[in-house]
Amino acid sequence: MAYDVIVIGSGPAGYVAAIHAAQNGLKTAIVEKNKTMGGTCLNVGCIPTKAMLHSALYYDKSSKFESYGVKFPGKAELDFGQVNKRKDDIVKKLTGGVAMLMKKNKITVLSGHGRLEGKGKVSVTDGSGKSQSHETKNVILAMGSVVRELPHIKIDGKDIVSSDHILFLDKVPKSLAVLGGGVVGSEFASCFGRFGSEVTIFEMAKQIVPTEDHETAGELAKCLKKQKVTVKTGVKVNSITAKGGKVEVSVEGEAKPQVFEKALISIGRAPLTGDCGLETVGLSPNERGFIDVDLNTYQTKAPGVYAVGDIIPTPQLAHTGSAEGIHAVDVICGKKKQAINYLTNPSAVYTYPEIASIGHRESDLKEKGVEYKVGKFPFSAIGKARIDDATEGFIKIITDKKYGEILGVHIVHAKATEMIAEFSLGNNLEMTIDELVGTIHAHPTLSETVGEAAHAAAFGHAIHI
């Protein structure tokens, strides 16, 4: 059977592209080798992780219920089995929802390992080894990514685990070492610290969440310390070894190894570009393993072959991949599309408090010699934050000194990832700081901090501090 589009991979980049293609009248198929759809994000990434983080939030807040005027007999207890059940139920419902969307949009689901087989052909090999070839006018590669590993540290899935394994622990470890203080490592540290683990983050860079602004990273580190999390930055881990049901972590410069019950290896994700038949259409991954594309179209150098999501050198974020998938389909349909501006692409970290950002970091602007102004405002000065018992954090707005263009926004707060959307829209519309100052924010709301920080950026001082 011939198709207009075959999408390889059913993560957020792939399944969104398939739906958009079908809704534009293209005969579409999607290839998925796993039993359930949704890719890493829905199965072992964004969704189950955030479900666990939500449970951690309520367990942590339960100690303050009496201050809210809510009393229960006895102390709240953590039922980790129920935490896992709720997480699994959410995953099952959402992956089932993606499968339903395939049926609703009349998308053919091809189960098995998808591979390019030359121009206009994709082979799909099922679990029994049987392979079938399919013809298509266009292919969208969206295979996603896998956990990165280190050659000198063996992940055994039991004592030394990856972000895939840690979601399926049957109990909360008494102590947890986290190698890598990026987004994934910091999220799990925040989660298990509030569940009761004694957590230590080992990060080689000067700060945790190295891709974020230095001030938001510093604020997060301060907050994590209140959650039984020790943060060690600028350190090199020489080895992590499982011995007798424990894990020994040897750090350069320290005489004795530190002992933990479990260790999480979270050093990022690698693009899944092996064994997908790139060579059959004259393609190969770059030196970092990514597939290079034209960022105006997401076309590779091979005619009719597109690539989106974690396998190309753009931010490895679910929402980014979805946007790229939609864009690629629009190009296939002959629509004129403006290139995605990645400076308006928000970053979201679901620790507690959360971090959300858009645009430039202050350090980037300093390196480029750009003259800028900064406006900051703490949530502790906002009434709604007091009511919500969520006063930690701040909002920071960086503007161009001459014209007032908003160059970067960095938020640390319990609801930071929801608040960043205002700036995604604003930056897409090329909003200036004066226009933001003139925007009325309802009272009492957390979004009042936006107006206050904007006032500080524009005039050098806020109103309510």
N, C-alpha and C positions, 0 to 999 in steps of 0.2 A: 504494500500500500504506500502511495506517495503522499508526502505532507508538504505544507508550506513552511512549517517550522518544527524542528525537533529540539526540545530543551533537554540537556543532560544535567540532572541534579534538581531535586525538589525542595531545596532550602528557600529562604525568603527571596533570594535573587531569582531562582529558577521558577518556583511555582507562581510568583507574581508575574513574571514575564510570560509564562504559559497562559495564564488567565487573560492578561491584556491582549495577547495575540489572538486568542479565541474570540474575545469580545470585539476585536477589529475584523472579524470575519475570516481569519486565517485557519486553515486546517492544521491542527496542532496536536503534537504528542509530547509527552514528558517521560523521561527515563529515570528510574530510581532503583538502586540496588538493595536498599534496606526494606524491611517489612513495612515500616510506617513512613509516611511522608512528612515533610517539614524540615528535613536536614538537621544539622547540629543545633540550630537555634531552638527549635521546638522540642527536640528529643533530649539532648544533653547539654544545652547551652542556656540561652537567654531565659526561656520560660521556666524550666525546673529550678534554675538558680534563683530567680526572682521569687518563686513560690516559697522556697526555703528562707530567703531573706525576709519575706513578709511574716512568716511564722516567728522568726527571730525577733522582729520588731515587736510583735504582740507579747511575746514572752518577756522581753526586756521591759516593756511598758507596764506589765502586770504588777511590778513592784511599786508602781506609783499610783495604782488605782485608788487607794484610800485617800490620797490627796485630791482626787477628782470627786470624792464623795461616793465612791462605789466600793462596797465592802463584800468580801467573800469569806466564808469560813475557811481558815487555814491558808497556807501559802500555795501559790500557783506552782504546778509541777509541769515539767516538759515531757510530753509523750512523743518521743522521737519517731515511733512507729506511725503515729497519726500524721506527723509532719511529712513523712515519706509517702503515706497514702494520699494525702491531699495533693502533694506535688505530682504524683503519678496520675491521679484522676484528672488534674488540669491538663497534663501532657496528652493523655489519651483523648480527651474531648477535643483539644485543639488540632491534634494530628488527624483525628477523624474528620474534623471540620475541613481540613485541606483536601482530604480525599473526596468529601462531599462536593467541594467547589469544582473539582475536576469533572465529576459527573454532571453537575449543573451546567458547566460551560462546554460539555461535550468534548473534553480533552481525552485523548487516548493515553492511558497509563501503560507504559512498557516496563515490566518488572525485570530487573537484571542489571548487569554492568554495561554501561553505554560506552561506545568507543567509535571514534571517527574511522571511516574505512575508505578514505579517498574523497574526492569531490562529490558532494551531494549524497553521501551514503553514511549511515550510522548502523553499526551492528550492536545487538543487545544479547548478552549471554546470561542465561538464567542460572539458578542454583545448581541445576543438574549438569551444567556444562553445554547445554544446547544453545546454539547461536542462530540468530535470525537477522537478516539485513533489511534495512528500511531506506527508502529514497526520500530525499527532502531538498527543497530549494535553499533552505537556510538552517543553520545550526547555531543555537545559543549554548555556549559552554558555561555551566554554573555549578561546578563540582564541589565548591566550598573548600574547607580547610580541615586539617587534623592537628592534634596536639603536637607541639614541638618537643623533641626529646634531646637529651644530652648523651654523648657517647660514653661518658664515664659514670653515669648514674643510671642504674637499672630500675625502671618502673615495673614493679611486680603486681600492681593492682590490689595488693593487700595491705602492706605496711607503707610502701612508697607508691603513692597514687597520683594519677592525673586528674584533671577537672572532670573527665568522663567517669572515673571510678568513684570519686568522693561523693557523688550524688547518690550512690547506692550503699553507703555505709549503714550498718544496722544499729549503730550506737554512736553517741558523741564521744570522740576521743578525749581523754583527760588532757592531753597536750598535743599540739599540732605545729610542725615546722612548715613554713610556706616559703619555698624557693621561688622568688620573683614577686615583686610588689607592684606589678602592673595592675590593669583593670581586674582580671580574673583573680589573681592572688589576693588583692585587697578586698574584693567582694567576699570571697570565702573566709578570709580572716575576720572580717566584720561579722559575718554570719555565725561562724563557730565560736568566736569570742563571746558573743551574746548568748549562745547556747550553753556556755560554761567551760569551753576549752581554754587552756593556757596557750595562747598562740604567739608565735614569733615569726615575723616577716624578715627574710634575708634578701635585701635588694642591692645589686651591684652599683646602681646609679646613685647620684647624690640625693635623690628624693624618691618616694614612692609615686605611683602613677606618673612616670617620667614624661609622658606626652602632654601632661596638663601644666597649667601655670604654676609657678613655684609657690605662690601664696595659697592657692587652693589646696595644693598638695601638703603644705605645711599645716593648714587648718585640719585637714583630714587626719594627718598623723597624730595631731593633738587629741582629736576626738576618739581615734582608735585606742589610744592608751587608756581611755576610760572603759573600754570594752574587753579588758584582759588581753590586749594585743601589744606586744613589744615590737617596736619598729626599729630595725637595724639597717641603715643605708650606708652606701660606700664600702660594702663588705664583699669579699669573694669566698664562696663556698667551694672547698677543694673536693669534698666527697660527702655522699649520703649513703649510709650502709644499713641494711636491715640485719639485726642480730637478736635472736631469741625473743621475738615478738616486740622488740623495740627498734628505734631508729637512731643512729648516731650521725650527727651533723658536724663535720670538721670544717672550721672556718680558718682561713689564712690569718696567721698572727696569734691564734689562740692555742694554748698548750694542750688543752683537753677538749674532746668532742662534747657537744651538748646532746642530751638524750631526750627523745620525744616518743610518744606512742605511735604517731603517724607523721608522715611527711607528704606534702603536696608539691608537685613540680608544676609550676605555672609560668613558663618562660615564653609564652606566646603560641601562635598557631602558624603552621606551614601550609602553603597552597597545595591543594590536592590535584597536581597536574601530571602525575605519573600514570602510565598505562591507559591513556585516553586517545591514543592514535594520532597525536599531533604530527608526528613525522609523516603520516600518510597524506597530509595536505601541505607539507613543507614548513611546518611550524616547530618550534622548540621553546621551552621555558628560558627565561633570562637567567643570569647568574644567581639570582635570589629565588628562583623557582617559579616566578610569576609569568603569566602570559602577557606580553605587551600588546596594547591596543591603541587605536586612535580614540582619544578621550572625547572627541566630538561626536563619534558614532558608535564606539565600542566594537568596531570591526578590527579583526586581526589582519595580518598581511595576506591571509588566504581568503579568496573571494567567497562570500556567503557564510563565513564562519565568524561569529561574534563571541565575546567573552565578558562576563560580568561577575561582580561579587568578590569573594575572598581570593579568587585565583588571579586577579589583576592587581597591580600596585597602587591601589587606592585604599582608603580606610576600611578595615575589616569589620564593618558594622552591618547589621541586618538591614536597617533602613536605607543605608547607602546602596547595598546590593539590590534592593527592591527598586530604588529610583533608577539605577543603571539598567535593570532589566526592562523597565517600562520605556526608557529612552531608546534602548536597542530595538525594541519592537516598533516604536514609532519611526525609526530610521528605515526599518524593513518595509514599513507601510508607505514610505515615501513622504512622510511628514517632515517639514522643516523644524528642526529643534535647536534651541539655544543650548550650548554646552552646560553641563552641570557645574555650578560654581562651588567647589569643595570648601571654600571659606564660609559658605552659608550652611554647611552640613554639620549638624550638631553632634557633639560627643556626649555620651551619657555613662556614668559610673554609678552602680546601684549599691554602694556602701551605705553606712548610716553615719553621718549624713551623706546624701548623694552629692556627686559633682556633675555639673553640666557645663559645657562650654561651646563656643563658636568663634571662628575667626582666629586672630593672632594671639599668641602669648606675649607677655611683656618682654621676655628675653629675646624673642624673635625680632621684635621691633628695635630693640637696643642694638642687636647685631647688624641690622640693616641701616642703622642711623636715622630711623624715622622719628620725627618729633611728635610726641603724643602727650595726652593728658589722661589722668586716671581719676575716676569717681568711685568711691566705695561706700557701702552702707551695711551695717550689721543687722541681722534679723532680730537681735535682742531688743532693738528699739521699736519694734513693730508689735502692736497690740494683738493681732491675729496669731503671730508666732508665740506670744505668751499664752494665749488661749489654747493653742495646739500643743503646748509644751514642747516646742521645737525652735528654740532660740539660738542654737548653734549655727555658725556660718555667716556668710555675707554674700553680697553681690558686688562684682567689680566690673566696671565698664571702662574700656579703653577707647579713646577717640583721637582722631587726627587733630593736631593742635591748631592748624590753620582753617580747615573747612568744617570740622565737626563731624566728619564721617566716623561711624562706629566701626572700629577696627577689630575689636575683640570683646567678648563677654564671658565672664567666669563666675559661676554660682556654686556655692557650697551650702546645701540645706536639705532638709528631709524631703522637700518637694522640688528640688532643683531640676530634675529631668522633665517635669511638667512645665516649669516656668520658662525653659529655654525656647519654647516654640514661638513666643512673641518675637524673639530676636531672629529666628529663622525666617519668619515672614518679613520682619522689618529690614533685614539685610538684603533679602531678595528684592525688596522695593527700594533699596538704596536710601533707607531712612537716615536722617542726620540726628545728632544729639538734640538739636533745638526742637525737632518734630517729636522726639520722644518726651522731652520735658513738657511739651504741650498736650500730651496724651493723658487723659484723666483715668486714674486707676481707682476702682471701687474701694470703699472703706467699710468695715475692716477686712482687708485681704492681705495675703502674703505678697501679692504683686505690687503693693504700695512701695516695696523696697526698690522696684524698678524705677519708679518716679523719683524716689529719694536719691538713688545712685546717679541717675541722669542729671538731677539738679546739681549734685556734687561735681560731676564731670564738666558740666557746662559753666558753673559759676564758682567752683572752688569750695563750695560748702553745701551741706544738705539742710533741710528744714528742721527735722525732728531729732537732731543730735548736735 
